[in-house]
């Protein structure tokens, strides 16, 4: 395998790991999805890589939006802590 193929493989593994992690930890999983897609786009020298791979980016943004809406709706005391990122 070439270096670029290894980079693309690692980016795919990060995105798939993000899909697994997002089931339990929405913020961390969405971070993996977004960062994995950005790494994939940089390694592939193209931001829009067909119809399949941008789905990971949209899923990451959607999970990040859902996480932020649920955490800030439940936070009635307006106190922020590290534990907010694990909900």
C-alpha positions in Angstrom: 0.0 0.0 0.0 1.2 3.5 -0.8 1.3 6.2 1.9 -1.8 7.9 0.5 -3.8 4.6 0.7 -2.7 4.2 4.3 -3.8 7.7 5.1 -7.2 7.1 3.5 -7.5 3.8 5.3 -6.8 5.5 8.7 -9.3 8.2 7.9 -11.9 5.5 7.2 -11.1 3.8 10.4 -11.5 7.1 12.3 -14.9 7.7 10.7 -16.1 4.2 11.5 -14.9 4.5 15.0 -16.8 7.7 15.2 -20.0 5.8 14.2 -19.5 3.3 17.0 -18.6 5.9 19.7 -21.5 8.2 18.7 -24.0 5.6 20.0 -22.9 6.3 23.6 -21.0 9.6 23.6 -22.5 11.9 21.0 -20.0 14.7 21.3 -16.9 12.6 21.1 -18.3 10.5 18.2 -19.3 13.5 16.2 -15.8 14.9 16.7 -14.4 11.7 15.3 -16.7 11.8 12.3 -15.9 15.4 11.5 -12.1 15.1 12.0 -12.0 11.8 10.2 -13.8 13.3 7.2 -11.5 16.4 7.2 -8.5 14.1 7.3 -9.9 12.0 4.5 -10.6 15.1 2.3 -7.1 16.4 2.9 -5.5 13.1 2.1 -7.6 12.7 -1.1 -7.0 16.3 -2.2 -10.8 16.9 -2.7 -13.5 18.0 -0.3 -16.4 16.4 -2.1 -15.6 12.7 -2.7 -18.7 11.3 -4.2 -22.0 10.7 -2.6 -20.9 8.2 0.2 -18.1 9.8 2.2 -19.6 13.3 2.7 -22.4 11.4 4.6 -19.9 11.0 7.4 -19.5 14.7 7.6 -23.2 15.4 7.6 -23.8 12.7 10.3 -21.1 14.3 12.4 -22.6 17.8 12.1 -26.1 16.4 12.8 -25.0 14.6 15.9 -23.1 17.7 17.1 -26.3 19.7 16.6 -28.4 17.2 18.4 -25.9 17.0 21.3 -25.8 20.7 21.7 -29.5 21.1 21.6 -30.1 18.4 24.2 -27.3 19.5 26.6 -28.2 23.1 26.5 -31.9 22.4 26.9 -31.2 20.2 30.0 -28.8 22.7 31.5 -31.2 24.9 33.5 -28.6 26.0 36.0 -26.4 27.5 33.2 -23.3 25.8 34.7 -20.8 24.2 32.4 -18.6 21.3 33.2 -16.5 18.6 31.6 -19.3 16.0 32.2 -21.5 17.8 29.6 -19.3 16.3 26.9 -20.0 12.8 28.0 -23.8 13.0 27.8 
